[in-house]
């Protein structure tokens, strides 16, 4: 299974991503979710997902900054 972390500061968007996509049909499981970039950084460090799907515009750190920080590690 491909482990996925979903990140979005808008809870309804996050809910939609979680429930409207048939993740198991694609061989994926949602390892964790986060609503802030900082929370996502901690979750990704802990869960070590195969795939990160993130919102770009978030109030604390952007999805691009999040991806850059994780790649640097």
N, CA, C and O atoms as a GROMACS GRO file, in nm:
protein
  292
    1UNK      N    1   0.083  -0.120   0.000
    1UNK     CA    2   0.000   0.000   0.000
    1UNK      C    3   0.087   0.125   0.000
    1UNK      O    4   0.191   0.131   0.066
    2UNK      N    5   0.043   0.223  -0.074
    2UNK     CA    6   0.108   0.353  -0.077
    2UNK      C    7   0.051   0.436   0.038
    2UNK      O    8  -0.070   0.456   0.047
    3UNK      N    9   0.140   0.484   0.124
    3UNK     CA   10   0.097   0.562   0.240
    3UNK      C   11   0.092   0.710   0.202
    3UNK      O   12   0.190   0.766   0.154
    4UNK      N   13  -0.024   0.772   0.225
    4UNK     CA   14  -0.050   0.910   0.182
    4UNK      C   15  -0.074   1.000   0.303
    4UNK      O   16  -0.143   0.962   0.397
    5UNK      N   17  -0.017   1.120   0.298
    5UNK     CA   18  -0.050   1.224   0.395
    5UNK      C   19  -0.120   1.336   0.318
    5UNK      O   20  -0.069   1.384   0.216
    6UNK      N   21  -0.236   1.378   0.369
    6UNK     CA   22  -0.315   1.486   0.309
    6UNK      C   23  -0.306   1.609   0.397
    6UNK      O   24  -0.319   1.601   0.519
    7UNK      N   25  -0.283   1.726   0.334
    7UNK     CA   26  -0.268   1.850   0.410
    7UNK      C   27  -0.352   1.960   0.346
    7UNK      O   28  -0.338   1.987   0.226
    8UNK      N   29  -0.438   2.021   0.424
    8UNK     CA   30  -0.516   2.136   0.378
    8UNK      C   31  -0.566   2.211   0.500
    8UNK      O   32  -0.614   2.150   0.595
    9UNK      N   33  -0.555   2.344   0.497
    9UNK     CA   34  -0.601   2.423   0.611
    9UNK      C   35  -0.752   2.442   0.611
    9UNK      O   36  -0.809   2.487   0.710
   10UNK      N   37  -0.818   2.409   0.501
   10UNK     CA   38  -0.964   2.416   0.495
   10UNK      C   39  -1.019   2.276   0.522
   10UNK      O   40  -1.001   2.183   0.442
   11UNK      N   41  -1.087   2.262   0.635
   11UNK     CA   42  -1.130   2.129   0.680
   11UNK      C   43  -1.226   2.061   0.583
   11UNK      O   44  -1.223   1.939   0.571
   12UNK      N   45  -1.312   2.138   0.514
   12UNK     CA   46  -1.403   2.075   0.418
   12UNK      C   47  -1.328   2.021   0.296
   12UNK      O   48  -1.366   1.917   0.242
   13UNK      N   49  -1.224   2.090   0.254
   13UNK     CA   50  -1.143   2.040   0.142
   13UNK      C   51  -1.072   1.911   0.183
   13UNK      O   52  -1.066   1.815   0.106
   14UNK      N   53  -1.020   1.909   0.303
   14UNK     CA   54  -0.953   1.791   0.355
   14UNK      C   55  -1.052   1.675   0.366
   14UNK      O   56  -1.020   1.562   0.330
   15UNK      N   57  -1.171   1.703   0.416
   15UNK     CA   58  -1.275   1.601   0.427
   15UNK      C   59  -1.308   1.545   0.289
   15UNK      O   60  -1.323   1.424   0.272
   16UNK      N   61  -1.321   1.634   0.190
   16UNK     CA   62  -1.350   1.590   0.054
   16UNK      C   63  -1.241   1.500  -0.003
   16UNK      O   64  -1.270   1.396  -0.062
   17UNK      N   65  -1.117   1.539   0.016
   17UNK     CA   66  -1.006   1.456  -0.030
   17UNK      C   67  -1.008   1.318   0.035
   17UNK      O   68  -0.980   1.217  -0.030
   18UNK      N   69  -1.042   1.315   0.162
   18UNK     CA   70  -1.042   1.188   0.235
   18UNK      C   71  -1.155   1.096   0.190
   18UNK      O   72  -1.136   0.975   0.180
   19UNK      N   73  -1.272   1.153   0.163
   19UNK     CA   74  -1.390   1.070   0.144
   19UNK      C   75  -1.440   1.058   0.001
   19UNK      O   76  -1.518   0.967  -0.028
   20UNK      N   77  -1.400   1.145  -0.089
   20UNK     CA   78  -1.451   1.138  -0.226
   20UNK      C   79  -1.361   1.058  -0.320
   20UNK      O   80  -1.403   1.022  -0.430
   21UNK      N   81  -1.241   1.032  -0.279
   21UNK     CA   82  -1.148   0.954  -0.361
   21UNK      C   83  -1.142   0.812  -0.304
   21UNK      O   84  -1.119   0.794  -0.184
   22UNK      N   85  -1.162   0.711  -0.389
   22UNK     CA   86  -1.155   0.572  -0.341
   22UNK      C   87  -1.009   0.526  -0.327
   22UNK      O   88  -0.958   0.453  -0.412
   23UNK      N   89  -0.944   0.570  -0.221
   23UNK     CA   90  -0.801   0.548  -0.204
   23UNK      C   91  -0.761   0.402  -0.215
   23UNK      O   92  -0.661   0.370  -0.278
   24UNK      N   93  -0.837   0.313  -0.155
   24UNK     CA   94  -0.802   0.171  -0.156
   24UNK      C   95  -0.803   0.113  -0.296
   24UNK      O   96  -0.724   0.023  -0.327
   25UNK      N   97  -0.891   0.163  -0.382
   25UNK     CA   98  -0.894   0.116  -0.521
   25UNK      C   99  -0.764   0.148  -0.594
   25UNK      O  100  -0.729   0.080  -0.691
   26UNK      N  101  -0.694   0.250  -0.549
   26UNK     CA  102  -0.568   0.289  -0.611
   26UNK      C  103  -0.447   0.234  -0.536
   26UNK      O  104  -0.333   0.270  -0.565
   27UNK      N  105  -0.473   0.147  -0.440
   27UNK     CA  106  -0.364   0.088  -0.362
   27UNK      C  107  -0.304   0.182  -0.260
   27UNK      O  108  -0.187   0.171  -0.225
   28UNK      N  109  -0.385   0.275  -0.212
   28UNK     CA  110  -0.337   0.376  -0.118
   28UNK      C  111  -0.412   0.367   0.014
   28UNK      O  112  -0.526   0.319   0.021
   29UNK      N  113  -0.346   0.413   0.119
   29UNK     CA  114  -0.410   0.430   0.248
   29UNK      C  115  -0.371   0.566   0.302
   29UNK      O  116  -0.257   0.610   0.284
   30UNK      N  117  -0.463   0.632   0.368
   30UNK     CA  118  -0.433   0.762   0.428
   30UNK      C  119  -0.362   0.736   0.561
   30UNK      O  120  -0.422   0.687   0.656
   31UNK      N  121  -0.234   0.770   0.564
   31UNK     CA  122  -0.153   0.749   0.684
   31UNK      C  123  -0.184   0.854   0.789
   31UNK      O  124  -0.183   0.826   0.909
   32UNK      N  125  -0.212   0.977   0.743
   32UNK     CA  126  -0.240   1.087   0.836
   32UNK      C  127  -0.292   1.206   0.758
   32UNK      O  128  -0.283   1.213   0.636
   33UNK      N  129  -0.348   1.301   0.833
   33UNK     CA  130  -0.390   1.429   0.777
   33UNK      C  131  -0.336   1.539   0.866
   33UNK      O  132  -0.300   1.517   0.982
   34UNK      N  133  -0.330   1.660   0.810
   34UNK     CA  134  -0.285   1.776   0.886
   34UNK      C  135  -0.356   1.899   0.833
   34UNK      O  136  -0.395   1.906   0.716
   35UNK      N  137  -0.373   1.998   0.922
   35UNK     CA  138  -0.441   2.122   0.882
   35UNK      C  139  -0.349   2.244   0.882
   35UNK      O  140  -0.393   2.354   0.849
   36UNK      N  141  -0.223   2.225   0.917
   36UNK     CA  142  -0.124   2.333   0.908
   36UNK      C  143   0.005   2.275   0.850
   36UNK      O  144   0.028   2.154   0.855
   37UNK      N  145   0.087   2.362   0.798
   37UNK     CA  146   0.215   2.317   0.745
   37UNK      C  147   0.306   2.262   0.853
   37UNK      O  148   0.374   2.162   0.832
   38UNK      N  149   0.308   2.326   0.970
   38UNK     CA  150   0.392   2.280   1.080
   38UNK      C  151   0.347   2.141   1.128
   38UNK      O  152   0.429   2.054   1.156
   39UNK      N  153   0.215   2.125   1.139
   39UNK     CA  154   0.161   1.995   1.179
   39UNK      C  155   0.198   1.888   1.075
   39UNK      O  156   0.234   1.776   1.110
   40UNK      N  157   0.189   1.924   0.948
   40UNK     CA  158   0.223   1.832   0.840
   40UNK      C  159   0.370   1.792   0.845
   40UNK      O  160   0.404   1.676   0.822
   41UNK      N  161   0.456   1.887   0.875
   41UNK     CA  162   0.599   1.858   0.886
   41UNK      C  163   0.624   1.754   0.994
   41UNK      O  164   0.700   1.659   0.973
   42UNK      N  165   0.561   1.771   1.109
   42UNK     CA  166   0.577   1.673   1.218
   42UNK      C  167   0.518   1.537   1.180
   42UNK      O  168   0.579   1.434   1.208
   43UNK      N  169   0.402   1.538   1.118
   43UNK     CA  170   0.337   1.413   1.078
   43UNK      C  171   0.422   1.338   0.976
   43UNK      O  172   0.439   1.217   0.986
   44UNK      N  173   0.476   1.410   0.879
   44UNK     CA  174   0.557   1.346   0.776
   44UNK      C  175   0.688   1.291   0.834
   44UNK      O  176   0.734   1.184   0.793
   45UNK      N  177   0.746   1.362   0.928
   45UNK     CA  178   0.866   1.311   0.994
   45UNK      C  179   0.836   1.182   1.070
   45UNK      O  180   0.919   1.091   1.074
   46UNK      N  181   0.718   1.175   1.128
   46UNK     CA  182   0.678   1.058   1.206
   46UNK      C  183   0.632   0.942   1.117
   46UNK      O  184   0.674   0.828   1.137
   47UNK      N  185   0.547   0.970   1.020
   47UNK     CA  186   0.484   0.866   0.939
   47UNK      C  187   0.566   0.821   0.818
   47UNK      O  188   0.549   0.709   0.770
   48UNK      N  189   0.654   0.906   0.769
   48UNK     CA  190   0.737   0.878   0.650
   48UNK      C  191   0.650   0.827   0.533
   48UNK      O  192   0.668   0.714   0.487
   49UNK      N  193   0.558   0.912   0.485
   49UNK     CA  194   0.466   0.868   0.379
   49UNK      C  195   0.537   0.852   0.245
   49UNK      O  196   0.646   0.904   0.223
   50UNK      N  197   0.472   0.778   0.156
   50UNK     CA  198   0.521   0.762   0.020
   50UNK      C  199   0.477   0.880  -0.067
   50UNK      O  200   0.543   0.914  -0.166
   51UNK      N  201   0.364   0.941  -0.030
   51UNK     CA  202   0.304   1.048  -0.110
   51UNK      C  203   0.250   1.157  -0.019
   51UNK      O  204   0.184   1.128   0.081
   52UNK      N  205   0.277   1.281  -0.055
   52UNK     CA  206   0.224   1.397   0.017
   52UNK      C  207   0.138   1.476  -0.079
   52UNK      O  208   0.183   1.517  -0.185
   53UNK      N  209   0.013   1.498  -0.041
   53UNK     CA  210  -0.076   1.584  -0.119
   53UNK      C  211  -0.108   1.703  -0.030
   53UNK      O  212  -0.170   1.688   0.076
   54UNK      N  213  -0.066   1.822  -0.075
   54UNK     CA  214  -0.077   1.939   0.011
   54UNK      C  215  -0.134   2.060  -0.062
   54UNK      O  216  -0.115   2.078  -0.182
   55UNK      N  217  -0.205   2.140   0.014
   55UNK     CA  218  -0.250   2.271  -0.031
   55UNK      C  219  -0.125   2.358  -0.045
   55UNK      O  220  -0.029   2.341   0.029
   56UNK      N  221  -0.126   2.449  -0.139
   56UNK     CA  222  -0.011   2.538  -0.156
   56UNK      C  223  -0.021   2.657  -0.060
   56UNK      O  224   0.075   2.689   0.010
   57UNK      N  225  -0.137   2.721  -0.057
   57UNK     CA  226  -0.155   2.842   0.025
   57UNK      C  227  -0.208   2.806   0.163
   57UNK      O  228  -0.325   2.770   0.179
   58UNK      N  229  -0.121   2.816   0.261
   58UNK     CA  230  -0.160   2.793   0.400
   58UNK      C  231  -0.101   2.905   0.484
   58UNK      O  232   0.000   2.964   0.446
   59UNK      N  233  -0.162   2.936   0.598
   59UNK     CA  234  -0.120   3.054   0.674
   59UNK      C  235   0.018   3.045   0.739
   59UNK      O  236   0.086   3.148   0.750
   60UNK      N  237   0.063   2.928   0.782
   60UNK     CA  238   0.191   2.924   0.852
   60UNK      C  239   0.309   2.903   0.756
   60UNK      O  240   0.394   2.991   0.743
   61UNK      N  241   0.313   2.790   0.690
   61UNK     CA  242   0.412   2.769   0.584
   61UNK      C  243   0.338   2.713   0.464
   61UNK      O  244   0.242   2.638   0.479
   62UNK      N  245   0.382   2.749   0.345
   62UNK     CA  246   0.312   2.705   0.224
   62UNK      C  247   0.342   2.558   0.197
   62UNK      O  248   0.436   2.501   0.252
   63UNK      N  249   0.261   2.499   0.112
   63UNK     CA  250   0.285   2.362   0.071
   63UNK      C  251   0.418   2.345   0.000
   63UNK      O  252   0.483   2.240   0.012
   64UNK      N  253   0.461   2.448  -0.073
   64UNK     CA  254   0.592   2.442  -0.140
   64UNK      C  255   0.705   2.444  -0.038
   64UNK      O  256   0.802   2.370  -0.052
   65UNK      N  257   0.693   2.530   0.063
   65UNK     CA  258   0.794   2.534   0.169
   65UNK      C  259   0.798   2.402   0.246
   65UNK      O  260   0.904   2.355   0.285
   66UNK      N  261   0.681   2.344   0.266
   66UNK     CA  262   0.672   2.214   0.333
   66UNK      C  263   0.747   2.108   0.252
   66UNK      O  264   0.828   2.033   0.306
   67UNK      N  265   0.720   2.103   0.124
   67UNK     CA  266   0.786   2.005   0.037
   67UNK      C  267   0.937   2.026   0.035
   67UNK      O  268   1.014   1.930   0.040
   68UNK      N  269   0.981   2.152   0.027
   68UNK     CA  270   1.124   2.182   0.027
   68UNK      C  271   1.189   2.140   0.157
   68UNK      O  272   1.299   2.084   0.155
   69UNK      N  273   1.125   2.163   0.270
   69UNK     CA  274   1.179   2.124   0.400
   69UNK      C  275   1.194   1.972   0.409
   69UNK      O  276   1.294   1.921   0.459
   70UNK      N  277   1.093   1.901   0.361
   70UNK     CA  278   1.099   1.754   0.366
   70UNK      C  279   1.206   1.699   0.271
   70UNK      O  280   1.275   1.603   0.305
   71UNK      N  281   1.218   1.759   0.155
   71UNK     CA  282   1.322   1.714   0.061
   71UNK      C  283   1.462   1.740   0.116
   71UNK      O  284   1.554   1.661   0.093
   72UNK      N  285   1.478   1.849   0.188
   72UNK     CA  286   1.609   1.882   0.245
   72UNK      C  287   1.651   1.783   0.351
   72UNK      O  288   1.770   1.766   0.377
   73UNK      N  289   1.553   1.716   0.413
   73UNK     CA  290   1.585   1.618   0.518
   73UNK      C  291   1.621   1.488   0.455
   73UNK      O  292   1.651   1.392   0.525
   0.00000   0.00000   0.00000
